Amino acid sequence: MEQLDQLITLIALSMGVGWASGINLYAAILMLGLMSNMGHMTLPPGLELLADPMVLIAAGFMYCVEFFADKVPGVDTGWDTIHTFIRIPAGAILAAGAMGEVNGAAMVAAGLIGGSMAATSHTLKAGSRVLINTSPEPVSNWLASLSEDILVIAGLWAALSQPVVFLVALLAFILFAVWLLPRIWGGIKKVFRWIFPRAEYERNASESLMKIK
């Protein structure tokens, strides 16, 4: 029974770091590293480097940069675009590292699923920010950014202290993402049509000419 509990905790941690990395990679690394150094948790061998002072300093610095960049309309979308190439691979690596002490196959599987979780949470975050940026006031950006930081901290805490509850919540998140992502994509297309009405007009005109021919 104890081994089963440990396995569930490892799975929850693996999926948790993948999911959290897609929202705020630096907050996830910082929280895990600090909790390990303060004696609140023991990191799996594959994640022990997160407690290294150099890693914590780098993660802390980048978290401060993201804290401010993430609250400026437009800048947050640019930041998310760049971090598409950082959060998703990092989420896969961290998820694999969390399962590294089990066996190689589990590590590869965890990396694939963790990377997918990071991609899903990152896409929801980045897509929703594009829609939020259509509002002229900055308050919605601040609230969204702060809510995301709190969500990462609360989610990782749940993964460590209540792994079963976290896994159930993660399943609900996946179902919610399946429902929401098509709607976000539809909203983003409307935003770009509003920004580039000339391009939309020329595309429609070209399609009309093709039908005539």
N, C-alpha and C positions, 0 to 999 in steps of 0.2 A: 504493500500500500504506500509505503514511504517513497519507493522508487517511482511509482505512478505519479505521486504528487510532485516529485522533483521534475519528472518529464513534462508534466502539464505546465509547471512554472517556466521551464526552459522554452517550451513552445510559445507560451504567452509573452515571454521576454523577447524571443526572436521576432515574433509578429509585431510586438509592440514597438521595437526599435525601427523596424521597417516602416510601419505606419507613421510613427512620429517623425522619422527622417524626411518624409515627403512634405511635412508641414513646417517644421523648423529643426533642421539637422543639428545646428549648433546648440540649441537649447537641450536637445535630447542627449548629446554627448556630454554637455556640461552637467546636467542633472545626474547622469549615471556615474560620471567620474567623481563628482563631489560626494554623492551618497556612499561610494566605495571608500573614499578617503576618510569620511566621517564615521565609518564602521557600521553604517546602516544596511549594507548589503555586501555580498561577496560576488564579484563579477566572474562569469565563466572565463576559463583560460583564454579564449579567443577575443575577449573584450577587456582584458586586464590593462591593455595599453591606454584605455580611456582614462585611467586614474593617474597616468603620468603627468607631472606638473607642466611639462612643455605642451602636452595635448590640451590640458585644461586652460592654459594661458591663451593658446591659439583659438580654442573654441570660445572662450570668454570674450576675446577681442572681436571675433567675427559675429558673435551674438550681439554685441553692442552696436556694431555696424548695421546688422540686419534690423535691430530694434528700431533704429531711426529711418533706415531706407524703406522699411516695410510700412511706414505710416505716411509716406508722401505719395499722393495720387500720381500715377504714371510711373514714378520711380519704382514702386512696388512691382508693377507688371514687368518692367525691364529686369529687375532683380530676380523675379520668378523665372523669367525666360532663360537667363544665364544659369540659374540653379537647376534647370531641367537636367543639365549634364553633370550635376554634382549630387543632388539629393537622391536620385534614383539609384545610381551605382553605389553610393555610400549606404543607402538603405539595404541593398542586397548584401554588401560586405558585412555590415553590422549584424544582419539577421543570420548570416552564415556563421559568423564568429560566435554568436550566442549558442549555437548548436554544435560547435566544433569538438566538444569533448565527448559527444555521443558516437558518431562515426562519420566517415567521409560522405556516404550517400545522404545522410540526414543533413549534413552541412550544405551540400549542393541543392537539395530540395528546399531547405530553408532559405538559401540565397535567392532561388527562383521566385518563391512565394513572397519573401520579404521585399524583393525588388518590385514585384507587382503591386504589393501593398503601398510601397513608397510612390510608385507611379500613379496609383489611384488617388491617394490623399493629396499628392502634389497637383494633379490635374484639377481636382475639386477646388483646392486653394487658389491656384492661378486663375482658373476660369471664373470663379466667383469674384475675384478681385477686378477682373476686366469689367464685369457688370457693375460692381460697386463704384468703379471709377467714373461711371456715367453721371453720378451724383456730384454736383459742384462743391458740396461742403466736405471738409476733411474728417468730420467726426466719425462717419461710418467707417473710414479706413482705420482710424485709431481703435475703435471698438472691435473691428474684425481682427486686427493684429493682436490686441491684448487677449481677445478670446482664444485665438489660436495658441498663444503662449501658455495660457492656463490649461487649455485642452491637452497639450503635449505633456505638461507636468502631471496633470491628473490622470491621463491615460497610462503613462509609464508607472506611476504610483500604483494604479489598479492592477497593471500587469504583474507587478512584483508582490503585492499584498493580497490581491483577490484575483488570481489568474483565471479561474473559471468564469467569474463575472465579466472580466475583461474580454475573454474569448467570445462570450455571448454578445457583448456589446459590439465587438469587432464584426461579428456576423451581421448584426443589425446595420452597422455602418456600410458593409459591402452591399447589402440589399438597398439601402438608401442611395448609395452611389450609382447603382444600376438604374435607379429611377430618376436621379437628378442629373446625371451627366448629359443625356440627350437634351434636356431642357436648357442646361447651361450652354451647350453648343449652339442651340437655336438662338439663344439670347446673344451670344458672341457674334453670330452671323448678322443679326440685326444691327448690332453696334457698328460693324465694319461697313455695312451697307449705308448707314447714316454718315460715317466718316468719309467714305469714298463713293458718293452717289454718282459721280461721273463714270467711274469704272463699271458700276452696276448698269447704268444707262447704255453704255457702249456694249456690254455683254448681251443685254436684252436685244439691242438693235442688231447685233451680229447674229444672234439666234433667229431673229425674224427674217433676216436676209437669207439665211441658210434654208429656212422653210420655204421661202418664195422660189429659190432656185430648185 
